[in-house]
């Protein structure tokens, strides 16, 4: 029996926490909400949504911080790299784009939480923009970056 290669792998800066994605993510967005800004120390946080069944830890899982009664955020307990966002009621979980070994594998599909976008940041990429809680845009087109992954 052959072992199928994962679609992508990733982990934290120090290498203590590693993960694999066995399928393409559903979407990838930059989140501009205040919670993501504070949790990452950035003006926006890049996350991709993956089916829970397609995500697996390679060794030790991350530590979690319950950031609200609705979600928890995963991070490396050694170096602090933000890794996941897990909304308990959702069928998917979010993984930080920057923690992928190759962030170029995932095309960006849009921007969410723009009600909190910093005033000086100009979004001129032509991608959909939505406030927190509004519907998720259609999945990104994979054809541009398709590398033959199943």
Buried (B, 14 or more C-beta within 10 A) or exposed (E): EEEEEBBBBBBBEEEBBBBBBBBBBBBBBBBBBEBBBEBBEBBBBBBBBBBEEBBEBEEEBBBBEEBEEEBBBBBBBBEEBBBBBBBEEEEBBBBBBBBBEEBEBBBBBBBBBBEBBEEEEEBEEEBBBBEBEEEBBEBBEBEEEEEEBE
